[in-house]
Amino acid sequence: MLGEDLLGPAAEAMDAADVAFVTTIGEDGYPHTRAMFNLRNPRWFPRQAALFAAHRRDLLVLLTTNTSSSKVRHLRRDPRMGVYFCDPVRYLGLQLTGDGEVLDDPSIRRALWNEGWERYYPGGPDDPEHTILRLRPRRAEGWRESRRFEFELPVPPAHLAPDGSGAPCEMHGGPPRDARRARPPGLAPPS
């Protein structure tokens, strides 16, 4: 099990960074990097703070984007993805890598929705152009002040919510929405 000595700086970088730099592999075979909203930053996105508090140990990344974006095309073709968070003033950085996924779960779209996003998605959280990207990282590497760190992350079984309840959790890779009959998809409660 990973200790706080490694997870602490990683989660700290995610919370501190103003933006998330997201890299996907384009049709040309080269990396494509762009800056996106860092929804884990509680200063900029306080509405999502409790949601991400439940994911401090697995370093889950959720991002919103347009369905028609190149990121969606890239991930559907090649799921390899990287997300970089940094706070250069505090000498803090984190690179997460793994396989990215495109989610189409209305409950997650609503949970990540923020006031004012109608400018991007005029139809609100259920706008067909509003899509969620998920990265359940397998590897983390970064730096905090002058110390470098790196570690592998265990990817939890798809059916387990991060609270250990065993409840289906699409945010964490549960079965497809129509395969869940016992309870609707949802977000894991903060632990």
C-alpha positions as CSV (number, residue, x, y, z in Angstrom):
1,M,0.0,0.0,0.0
2,L,1.3,3.5,-0.8
3,G,2.1,5.7,2.1
4,E,1.3,9.3,2.6
5,D,5.0,10.1,2.0
6,L,4.3,9.5,-1.7
7,L,0.6,10.1,-2.0
8,G,0.7,13.4,0.0
9,P,2.9,15.3,-2.4
10,A,1.0,13.9,-5.4
11,A,-2.4,14.9,-4.1
12,E,-0.9,18.3,-3.0
13,A,0.2,18.9,-6.6
14,M,-3.2,18.1,-8.0
15,D,-4.9,20.4,-5.5
16,A,-2.4,23.3,-6.1
17,A,-2.2,23.4,-9.9
18,D,-4.3,26.0,-11.6
19,V,-4.5,24.0,-14.8
20,A,-4.1,20.4,-15.9
21,F,-1.9,19.8,-18.9
22,V,-3.4,16.9,-20.8
23,T,-1.5,14.8,-23.4
24,T,-3.1,12.4,-25.8
25,I,-1.6,10.6,-28.9
26,G,-2.9,12.1,-32.1
27,E,-3.7,10.5,-35.4
28,D,-0.2,11.5,-36.5
29,G,1.3,9.4,-33.8
30,Y,2.7,12.4,-31.9
31,P,1.8,13.7,-28.4
32,H,-0.7,16.5,-28.3
33,T,-0.8,18.6,-25.1
34,R,-3.3,21.2,-24.1
35,A,-4.2,23.1,-20.9
36,M,-7.6,22.2,-19.3
37,F,-9.5,23.2,-16.2
38,N,-8.1,21.4,-13.1
39,L,-11.3,20.3,-11.5
40,R,-9.4,19.0,-8.5
41,N,-8.3,22.6,-7.5
42,P,-10.6,23.4,-4.6
43,R,-9.9,27.1,-4.9
44,W,-11.2,27.3,-8.5
45,F,-13.8,24.4,-8.2
46,P,-15.0,24.2,-4.6
47,R,-18.2,22.5,-5.7
48,Q,-16.2,19.4,-6.6
49,A,-13.9,19.3,-3.5
50,A,-15.9,16.6,-1.7
51,L,-16.1,14.5,-4.8
52,F,-12.4,14.4,-5.2
53,A,-11.7,14.1,-1.5
54,A,-12.8,10.4,-1.9
55,H,-10.1,10.0,-4.5
56,R,-7.0,11.3,-2.8
57,R,-5.5,7.8,-2.7
58,D,-6.2,6.7,-6.2
59,L,-5.4,10.1,-7.8
60,L,-8.4,9.8,-10.1
61,V,-8.6,12.5,-12.8
62,L,-11.9,13.7,-14.3
63,L,-12.0,16.4,-17.0
64,T,-14.8,17.9,-19.1
65,T,-14.5,18.5,-22.8
66,N,-16.5,18.8,-26.0
67,T,-17.6,15.5,-27.5
68,S,-16.3,16.7,-30.9
69,S,-12.8,17.5,-29.5
70,S,-9.6,16.0,-30.8
71,K,-9.0,14.6,-27.3
72,V,-12.1,12.4,-27.6
73,R,-11.0,11.2,-31.0
74,H,-7.5,10.5,-29.8
75,L,-8.6,8.5,-26.7
76,R,-11.0,6.4,-28.7
77,R,-8.2,5.5,-31.1
78,D,-5.4,5.2,-28.6
79,P,-6.2,5.4,-24.9
80,R,-2.7,6.3,-23.7
81,M,-2.9,9.6,-21.8
82,G,-0.9,11.8,-19.5
83,V,-1.9,14.6,-17.2
84,Y,0.6,17.0,-15.7
85,F,-0.1,19.3,-12.7
86,C,2.4,21.8,-11.4
87,D,2.8,24.8,-9.0
88,P,6.2,26.2,-10.0
89,V,6.2,28.8,-7.2
90,R,6.1,26.0,-4.7
91,Y,8.4,23.7,-6.7
92,L,5.7,21.1,-7.0
93,G,4.9,18.9,-10.0
94,L,3.1,15.6,-10.8
95,Q,2.9,13.6,-14.1
96,L,0.2,10.9,-14.1
97,T,0.0,8.3,-16.9
98,G,-2.4,5.5,-17.8
99,D,-5.2,4.7,-20.1
100,G,-7.8,7.5,-20.6
101,E,-11.5,6.8,-21.1
102,V,-14.4,8.7,-22.5
103,L,-17.5,8.6,-20.2
104,D,-21.1,9.4,-21.0
105,D,-22.7,9.2,-17.6
106,P,-25.3,12.0,-16.9
107,S,-24.8,11.7,-13.2
108,I,-21.0,12.4,-13.4
109,R,-21.6,15.2,-15.9
110,R,-24.0,16.9,-13.4
111,A,-21.6,16.3,-10.5
112,L,-18.8,18.1,-12.4
113,W,-21.0,20.9,-13.8
114,N,-20.1,24.5,-12.8
115,E,-22.1,27.7,-13.1
116,G,-21.2,29.6,-16.2
117,W,-20.3,26.6,-18.3
118,E,-23.3,27.3,-20.5
119,R,-20.9,29.3,-22.6
120,Y,-19.2,26.0,-23.5
121,Y,-22.3,23.8,-23.4
122,P,-25.5,25.8,-24.1
123,G,-27.7,22.8,-23.3
124,G,-26.4,22.6,-19.7
125,P,-24.9,19.5,-18.2
126,D,-26.9,17.2,-20.5
127,D,-25.7,19.0,-23.6
128,P,-24.6,16.3,-26.1
129,E,-21.3,18.2,-26.5
130,H,-20.5,17.8,-22.8
131,T,-18.3,14.8,-22.3
132,I,-16.2,13.5,-19.4
133,L,-12.7,12.1,-19.7
134,R,-11.4,9.8,-16.9
135,L,-7.8,8.8,-16.1
136,R,-7.3,6.1,-13.5
137,P,-3.5,6.5,-13.4
138,R,-1.2,3.6,-13.3
139,R,2.0,5.6,-12.8
140,A,2.9,8.8,-11.0
141,E,6.2,10.7,-11.0
142,G,7.0,14.2,-9.9
143,W,8.9,16.5,-7.6
144,R,8.4,18.5,-4.5
145,E,11.0,21.1,-3.7
146,S,14.3,19.3,-4.5
147,R,13.0,15.8,-4.0
148,R,11.8,13.6,-6.9
149,F,9.3,10.8,-6.4
150,E,7.8,8.0,-8.6
151,F,5.5,5.1,-7.9
152,E,3.0,2.7,-9.5
153,L,-0.6,2.9,-8.7
154,P,-2.8,-0.2,-8.3
155,V,-5.9,0.1,-10.5
156,P,-8.8,-1.0,-8.3
157,P,-11.1,-3.7,-9.6
158,A,-13.7,-2.1,-11.9
159,H,-16.6,-3.0,-9.5
160,L,-15.2,-1.4,-6.4
161,A,-16.1,2.1,-5.2
162,P,-13.2,3.9,-3.5
163,D,-15.1,3.7,-0.2
164,G,-14.6,-0.1,-0.2
165,S,-18.3,-0.8,-0.3
166,G,-18.1,-2.9,-3.5
167,A,-20.8,-0.7,-5.0
168,P,-20.7,-0.1,-8.8
169,C,-19.1,3.2,-9.5
170,E,-18.8,4.3,-13.1
171,M,-16.5,7.0,-12.0
172,H,-14.1,4.2,-11.1
173,G,-14.8,2.0,-14.0
174,G,-17.9,0.0,-13.0
175,P,-19.9,-2.0,-15.5
176,P,-21.7,-0.1,-18.3
177,R,-24.8,1.8,-17.3
178,D,-27.3,-0.7,-18.8
179,A,-25.5,-3.6,-17.0
180,R,-26.4,-2.1,-13.6
181,R,-29.8,-3.1,-12.5
182,A,-29.4,-3.1,-8.7
183,R,-28.7,0.6,-8.4
184,P,-28.1,3.6,-10.6
185,P,-24.6,4.7,-11.4
186,G,-23.2,7.3,-9.0
187,L,-20.3,8.9,-7.4
188,A,-18.5,7.4,-4.5
189,P,-19.2,9.2,-1.2
190,P,-16.3,11.0,0.4
191,S,-14.4,8.8,2.8
